[in-house]
Amino acid sequence: MNQPVNTEFHGAEKYVLDTELASIVNISMKLEMPLLLKGEPGTGKTMLAYAIAETLSMPLIILNVKSSMKLVEALYQYDTLTRLNDSRFGDSKRDVSDIDEYIKMGKIGQAFCADKRTVLLIDEIDKADTDFQDDMLDVLDQMQFDIIETDKSVKAIHRPVIIITSNAKKDLSDPFLGRCNFHHIAFPDPKMMRKIINVHFENIDDKLAENVINSFYRLREIEAIEKKPATRELLNWIRALNADPDFKAKDLVNEKMPFLGVLFKKSPDYERAKNLTFRRKMF
């Protein structure tokens, strides 16, 4: 069942990572252990799974965890309503006596049944309760689960590469943490951010890049901001500035910062940023 991964991950065309993160990704794949990623929104936790799948040519399966989700939903669903309707009206091509006809694999089930190794992204695990977390890792340890309605077991054909993300909104259990490798993705410093910008904007003017980065980090430091702008917002801000024919890089030095709505998505944050930049222009 378990096939070792011979290809190492060193980043993707649009994904810049440091040596430490590359190392923990590769060791997790070799040890076939889930990799738990923590960090504030916008640090690239989710996009890492996309980058691994793209670089290593693996299918990507995404389980978006919800607070109300039950583990069985991630494993499989038994469509009792459709089976009942088929049995009542008799116009289905399916054999209503065969329960397997009405079993649909959930995201974990799909990863287990895939004919090649996949990347399984379990996104925002901290939304789920502790029982969900621990029971899910039991399934991922054993690489199999039972379908109660048919008394059959589903065993993984290939052990997926498992990436689990958490925004640290609530603590994860000790047993959960003990069964994962862990990495905290810190928000990029200005030097790393410049590398990221260069990947997305190959011919960006040096002065524009410097001024944008300086302005961006000043804006992130505004007190009482609820949702700080992340890398995605910075890249979109650069696109917006480049699209404005009247914008000049020196404007940022003079505290002229257009399109703050690209960076700040909550009204109170937007107003704080707008008022602060206005006061700086006044003085």
N, C-alpha and C positions, 0 to 999 in steps of 0.2 A: 504493500500500500504506500509506504513512504519512500519517495524518491528524493535524494539529496539535490539541492540546487547548486549547480556548478558555476553559474554566472553570477558575478557580484554586481551590486548596485552602487553606482558612483554619482548619481544624479541624473537628471533628464535635461532635455533641451531648454525647457523653461522653468526648471526647478534647481535652485542653488542650495546646496547643503554643506555643512562643515564636516570635518573628518570624523568627529565623535559620533555624529548622527549616522553617517555612512557605516561606521563600524558596528553600531548596535543593530542597524537594519540587517547587515550581512550575518552577524553572529546569531540573530534571532531566526533567520531563515535556515542556517546550518543546524542549529539546535532544535528547529521546528517548534519554537515557543512563540506564543502571542507577544507582540510588542505593544505596550501601553504607552501612549503619547499624551502628555499634559502640556498645557501652555494656554495663554490667553487667545481668544479668537483672533484669527488673522495671522497666526504664526506658521501656517502651512501644514498643520497636522493632517487634515483631510486630503490635501493635495499631494501629500507624500504617497498615499496609497495609489492615486492616479499615476504618479510618476513611476513607481515601481512596476505597475502593470504595463505601462507604456514601454518602459525600457527593456523589461524582460519578456515582453510579448505574451503576457498572461491576461486572461479575461478578468475583469473587475466586477465583483458582486458587492453591493452596498446594502447593509442593514442599518437603516436610520432608526435608532432607538427612541421610543416614546415612553412617557411616564406611565401610561396605562397598559403597556405591552406585556403580554404573557409569553413565556418562553416558547410554548407550543406554536405560536404564530410565526416565530422565526424558524421553526423546524418544518412544519407542514400545516396545511389547512384541509379539513374534511368538509366538503361542500354538501351539507345535509339538505339544504333548501332545494338545490338543483336536483338532487337525487329524488327528493319527495315529489317535486313537480314532474320529473320524468316518469316516475312510477304512476302518477295520477293521470297524466295526459297521454302517455305511451307514444309520443312522437319523436323520441330521441333515438339517435343511432347507437347510443351507449347501452351496455348491458347493465341494467339497474341492479341486478343481483351481484355484480362485481364491484365491491366497495373501492377497489384500487382505481376504478374509472373516475372516482370523485375525490381522489387525494391529489392535492397540488403542493409541490414543495415550496417551503418558505426560503428565505435567503440563505440560511445555513444549510438547509437541505439541498438547495441548488449547488452550493459549493461542494458538498459531499458527493453529489451525483455527477458532477461535471467530468467529462472524459479527459480533461487535462488539468493540470494544477492551476488554481485560481488565486487571485488576491482577494481576500475577504475583509472588507472594511466594516467594522462595527463602530458606528459613529455616535458619539456622545453617550457613552455607557453610563455616565453619572446621572442621566435622567431616570434610569431604571432603579427598582428597589434592590435591596441586598440579595434577596432570594433569587431574583432573576439573574443577577451577576454571577453568583456562586454556582447555580444550576447550569448556566450557560457554559461556564468553564469546565464543569464535569463532562458535559457533552463534547467540548472541544478537546479535552484530555483523552477521552475514550474513542473519539472519532466515530461515534455511532449513536443512534437513538432509536427508540421503538415507536412504531405507529400502533397506538392502542387499538384502534378500530379493526385492524387487520392482523394484529399479533405478529407483525413482521419487524425486522430490524433493518435500518438503513445504515450501511457502513460506508465510510468515505473511500472513494476510489483513490484519490490523492489527498494528502494532507495540505490544506490551503496555507498560503502565507497570510497570517492573521495580523491585521493592524487595528488596534482599538484606540479610540480617542476619548479624551475627557477634558471638559472645560473647568474641572475642579469645583463644580457648583456644590457638590457634597462629597463626603469622604467615601472611598471604596473600602470594602472589607479587607482585613488582613489576609484571609485565605485567597482572596482574589489577587491581591498584590503579590502574594508569594508565588503565584503560578504564572506570572508574566515577567518578561524583561521590561524595563522602564527607561524612558527618556523624557526629560523636560525640555521642550523647545522654547528657548528664551526669545523674546522679541528681538529682531535683528538690530545690531548696533549700526551706526552710520556707515562704517566701512563695509559691512556685509550688505547693507541696503544699497550701496552704490553698485555692488556686484549684481544684485538682483535687477536693478534698473538697467544696467548695461545689457543684461540678457534680453530684456523686453524692448529696449530702445538702443539699438546698436550704434546709431549715429547721433546720440543726444549731445547737445552742446555742453561742454564741461561747466561753464558758468551757470547754465540753467540747472544742471544736475546738482551742483553744489548749493545753490540758493534754495532749490526745492527741498532738498534734504534738511538743510538748516531750519527752514520755515516749518517743515513737517514735524520735526522733533520739538520745536518750540510750542506748536499747537497741541501736541500730545501732553505737554506738561501743564496745560491750563488746569487749575484746581476745579474739583467737583464735576469733571467730565464723567458722564455715566458710561458712554461707549466711545473709547478712544479710537481714532481712525487707525486702520490696520494697513498692511502692505497692499492689499487689493485696492483700498481707497486711494493710496498714494499713486499707484500706477494709473488709476482712472483720472486722478487730478492732473497728472502730467499730460495725459491724452487731451483733457479739456483745455489746459493751458496752450498746448501746441495747436489746438484747433482755433484759438482766438487770434485773429490777425493783429489785434491791437496790443496784445500782451508782450511785455519785454522782461527779460530775466531780472533786470535791475529793479523792477517794480516790487519784487518780493523783499528786497533789502529795505525798501521804503515803506514796508508794511502794507503794500497794496496786494491783497490776497483775494482774488476773485474765485468764484465757484466754491465757496466754503461748504455749500450743500452737497458737494461730491465727497467731502471728507466727513462731515457730521450728519448723521441720519436721524438724530433725535432733536426735537425743537429746542429744548433747554440747552443742549450742547451747542447747537448752531448759534443760538443767541449769545451765549457766553463767548464763543470764539469771535463772533461778529463785533460785539461790544469791546472786547479786548483789543482787537486789531484797530478798531476805530480810535480808541484812546491812545494807542501807540502812535498813530498817524498825527494826532493832535499835538503830541509832545515830541 
